[in-house]
Amino acid sequence: MPVKKQRSEKSRPSVFWVLAGLIVPIGSLLARFRIVDGDKFPRTGAFILTPNHYSEIDPVMIGMVAWKLGRLPRFLAKESLFHVPVLGWFLRRSGQVPVSRGGSARGSAPLEAAQKIADEGRIVVIYPEGSLSRDPDMWPMRGKTGAARMALEHDLPVIPIAHWGTQQVMARYAKKISWFPRKTIDVKVGDPVDLSAFRGRPLDNSTLTEATAVIMDAITALLEDLRGEKAPAERWDPSQHNQKETGRFDG
């Protein structure tokens, strides 16, 4: 019996069609994407996508990449965005997950939200850095443990992804978009992060910190390939440089 080809997730009618109709044409005017190893991006099944983060417009660009590769991205988004007229409605209707400044999700814990996403065979985008990188040269900084916890708690694959060039569209901490000329954003998708060494271990701080370092190493390696240079041997940690962990930081 011939195997029935599974429909692309984005081929099913949803509010994402409206979002894509609004965002993709504008985003395509801003930048073109050169995607390396796009075949490594799973077309079906649940997983956690972990990008690097250095521009306020990153989620838009990563969302476009996921759409181009046939998936509908669900982000852990700041709770305050859900109170913005119109935007909040789209965020709720498209299944985005509200996260408070303190890190907890409204109505359900992020881990419960991840389990729901997994049960539905969908993907969730988590920025392990938690905020825009404070590294002076925009290399990935230290990661937070949320992505590792979700992956290990619910046995979800972690797919690392890196992008470079987004800063030409909107510089780090900038408030304005650079419209012209059209930019090029290079994207590279990685193999699933091997977290097998941590499965079955107690999910204490030591385990989660080690697993997070493995995830950050994978993201950094992809970015090194895109930039054609090596990242610093020691990953930037804001706490060691008297920098705040969240919000804007001009420096």
matplotlib code that plots the C-alpha trace (Angstrom):
import matplotlib.pyplot as plt

x = [0.0, 1.5, 2.4, 0.1, 2.2, 1.6, 0.3, 2.5, 1.5, 1.1, -1.3, -4.1, -6.2, -5.3, -4.7, -1.1, -2.3, -3.4, -0.1, 1.9, 0.0, 0.8, 4.4, 6.0, 5.7, 7.1, 9.8, 10.8, 11.2, 13.6, 15.7, 16.3, 17.3, 20.1, 19.3, 22.0, 21.0, 17.3, 16.7, 17.6, 14.6, 11.9, 8.8, 6.6, 6.6, 7.2, 10.5, 12.2, 13.9, 16.7, 18.0, 20.7, 19.3, 20.8, 18.0, 14.5, 13.3, 14.8, 11.4, 10.0, 12.9, 13.0, 9.2, 9.6, 12.3, 10.0, 7.2, 9.4, 10.4, 6.8, 6.2, 4.1, 6.2, 5.0, 7.1, 7.4, 6.5, 6.5, 3.2, 2.9, 2.6, -0.7, -2.2, -1.5, -4.7, -4.9, -1.4, -2.6, -5.5, -3.2, -0.8, -3.5, -5.2, -1.9, -1.0, 1.9, 2.8, 2.7, 5.7, 5.9, 9.1, 9.8, 9.7, 6.4, 3.6, 0.2, -2.5, 0.0, 3.6, 5.9, 6.6, 2.8, 2.6, 5.5, 3.7, 0.6, 2.7, 4.3, 1.0, -0.2, 3.0, 4.0, 7.1, 8.1, 10.8, 12.8, 15.7, 18.0, 19.8, 16.5, 17.3, 19.4, 23.1, 25.2, 28.4, 30.1, 30.5, 27.0, 28.1, 25.7, 26.0, 25.3, 22.1, 19.2, 18.0, 14.4, 14.9, 17.0, 14.4, 11.6, 13.5, 14.5, 11.2, 9.1, 11.6, 11.5, 14.3, 16.2, 17.0, 19.7, 19.5, 21.7, 21.2, 23.5, 22.6, 19.5, 21.4, 21.6, 17.8, 17.5, 20.6, 20.8, 18.7, 17.8, 14.2, 14.1, 14.2, 16.7, 14.6, 17.1, 19.0, 17.6, 19.7, 20.8, 20.3, 22.2, 20.6, 22.0, 20.0, 21.9, 21.5, 19.4, 21.4, 22.6, 21.2, 21.3, 23.9, 21.4, 18.3, 17.4, 19.4, 17.8, 16.8, 18.8, 20.7, 23.9, 22.3, 20.3, 23.3, 25.4, 22.7, 22.2, 25.9, 25.7, 22.8, 24.6, 27.7, 25.6, 24.2, 27.6, 29.2, 26.5, 27.1, 30.8, 30.2, 28.0, 30.5, 33.6, 35.4, 35.7, 33.7, 35.5, 36.7, 34.7, 31.0, 29.8, 28.0, 26.2, 26.5, 30.3, 30.2, 27.8, 25.1, 21.4, 19.9, 16.8, 15.6, 17.5, 21.2, 23.1, 26.6]
y = [0.0, 3.4, 5.7, 8.7, 11.9, 14.0, 17.5, 20.4, 21.9, 25.3, 23.9, 23.7, 26.8, 28.8, 32.3, 31.8, 32.3, 35.9, 36.5, 35.2, 37.3, 40.4, 39.6, 37.6, 40.2, 42.9, 40.7, 39.6, 43.3, 43.7, 40.6, 37.5, 34.3, 31.9, 28.7, 26.1, 22.5, 23.3, 19.6, 19.1, 21.1, 18.5, 18.8, 16.9, 16.2, 18.2, 19.8, 22.8, 25.2, 27.2, 30.2, 32.8, 36.2, 39.6, 41.8, 42.8, 41.6, 38.1, 36.4, 37.8, 36.5, 33.1, 32.9, 33.5, 30.8, 28.3, 29.2, 28.8, 25.4, 24.3, 24.7, 27.0, 28.5, 29.0, 31.3, 31.9, 35.6, 38.4, 38.6, 42.3, 41.7, 39.9, 43.1, 45.0, 45.5, 43.3, 41.9, 40.2, 38.6, 37.2, 35.9, 34.1, 32.7, 31.4, 29.5, 31.6, 31.2, 34.2, 34.4, 37.0, 39.0, 36.6, 33.7, 32.0, 31.5, 33.0, 30.3, 27.4, 26.7, 26.8, 23.1, 22.4, 24.6, 22.6, 19.3, 20.6, 21.6, 18.2, 16.4, 18.3, 17.5, 21.2, 23.2, 25.8, 28.4, 29.1, 31.6, 30.0, 33.3, 34.7, 38.2, 39.9, 38.8, 41.2, 39.9, 42.8, 41.0, 39.4, 35.9, 33.8, 34.5, 32.2, 30.3, 29.8, 26.4, 26.5, 24.8, 22.0, 21.4, 21.3, 18.9, 16.5, 16.7, 15.9, 14.0, 16.6, 17.0, 20.2, 21.6, 24.4, 27.2, 30.2, 33.3, 36.2, 39.4, 40.2, 43.0, 44.8, 44.9, 46.1, 46.7, 45.5, 47.7, 49.9, 51.2, 51.6, 49.2, 49.7, 49.3, 49.8, 48.3, 44.8, 42.7, 39.1, 36.9, 33.6, 30.8, 27.4, 24.5, 22.0, 18.3, 17.5, 18.3, 15.1, 15.2, 11.4, 11.8, 13.8, 11.7, 9.7, 12.0, 14.1, 17.5, 19.5, 22.7, 20.9, 18.6, 21.5, 23.8, 21.1, 20.4, 24.1, 24.4, 21.6, 23.4, 26.7, 25.0, 23.7, 27.1, 28.8, 26.3, 27.0, 30.7, 30.2, 28.5, 31.4, 34.1, 32.2, 32.9, 31.4, 32.6, 33.5, 30.6, 31.8, 32.5, 36.0, 36.1, 39.4, 38.7, 38.8, 42.2, 44.1, 43.9, 43.4, 40.2, 41.5, 44.6, 47.0, 47.5, 50.1, 48.8]
z = [0.0, -1.0, 1.9, 2.1, 2.0, 5.1, 4.5, 5.4, 8.8, 7.2, 4.5, 7.0, 7.3, 10.5, 11.8, 10.6, 7.1, 8.1, 9.9, 7.0, 4.6, 6.6, 7.6, 4.9, 2.1, 4.3, 5.6, 2.1, 1.2, 4.1, 3.6, 1.6, 3.4, 2.6, 4.5, 5.0, 5.9, 5.8, 5.3, 9.0, 10.0, 10.9, 8.8, 11.3, 15.0, 18.1, 18.9, 20.6, 18.2, 19.9, 18.0, 18.9, 19.9, 19.2, 17.6, 18.6, 15.2, 15.6, 16.3, 13.1, 11.0, 12.7, 12.3, 8.6, 8.4, 10.1, 7.8, 4.7, 6.0, 6.5, 10.2, 12.4, 15.2, 18.8, 20.8, 24.5, 24.3, 26.9, 28.7, 28.2, 24.4, 25.0, 26.3, 23.0, 21.0, 17.9, 18.5, 21.7, 19.8, 17.1, 19.8, 21.6, 18.5, 17.1, 20.3, 21.6, 25.3, 27.6, 30.0, 32.8, 33.5, 36.3, 33.9, 34.7, 32.2, 32.9, 33.4, 33.2, 33.7, 30.7, 31.1, 30.9, 27.8, 26.3, 27.0, 25.3, 22.3, 22.3, 22.5, 19.4, 17.5, 17.2, 17.7, 20.3, 19.8, 22.9, 23.1, 25.6, 26.3, 27.6, 26.3, 23.6, 23.9, 25.9, 24.2, 22.6, 19.3, 19.5, 20.1, 22.1, 25.8, 28.7, 28.4, 30.8, 31.6, 30.4, 27.0, 28.6, 31.3, 28.7, 26.5, 29.3, 31.2, 28.1, 26.0, 23.2, 20.6, 20.5, 17.1, 17.2, 14.6, 14.1, 12.0, 11.0, 9.2, 11.1, 12.8, 9.5, 9.4, 13.0, 15.1, 18.6, 20.9, 17.9, 17.6, 13.9, 11.0, 8.1, 5.0, 2.2, 0.6, 1.0, 3.4, 3.3, 6.4, 6.6, 8.5, 9.4, 10.9, 13.1, 14.0, 17.0, 20.2, 21.8, 25.4, 25.9, 28.7, 30.8, 30.3, 33.4, 35.7, 38.4, 36.9, 39.4, 38.7, 37.9, 35.2, 33.7, 33.6, 31.9, 29.3, 28.6, 27.9, 25.3, 23.7, 23.6, 22.2, 19.3, 18.6, 18.8, 16.4, 13.8, 14.2, 13.8, 10.5, 9.3, 10.4, 9.4, 12.7, 16.1, 19.1, 22.3, 24.4, 27.4, 26.9, 28.0, 31.3, 32.2, 35.9, 35.7, 33.9, 36.2, 33.5, 34.1, 32.9, 31.2, 29.3, 27.1, 27.8, 25.8, 25.9]

ax = plt.figure().add_subplot(projection="3d")
ax.plot(x, y, z, "-o")
ax.set_aspect("equal")
plt.show()
